Amino acid sequence: MVLTDFGKTVRKARLDANETLASMAWSLGVSPAYLSALETGRKKIPDDWVHKITTFFKGRGINVEKLGVYADISNKSV
């Protein structure tokens, strides 16, 4: 499984926040499979998800820089 820059950023932030894929997905109201597909570039990342994920991490004191840029790059390859 190859992670996109978007996925690498989200995964690092998840680990920094002590969140699992499942716990983050539950908090955001989606399945772990959906969140995994966003991280691995198997699904396009909707614009509102960049905001949701950024807000999720901000609430945990973690700043995810360039997430929108990484999402745009990932979306071009999906």
Secondary structure as UniProt FT lines:
FT   HELIX           5..16
FT   TURN            17..18
FT   HELIX           21..28
FT   HELIX           32..40
FT   HELIX           47..58
FT   TURN            59..61
FT   TURN            65..66
FT   HELIX           67..77
//
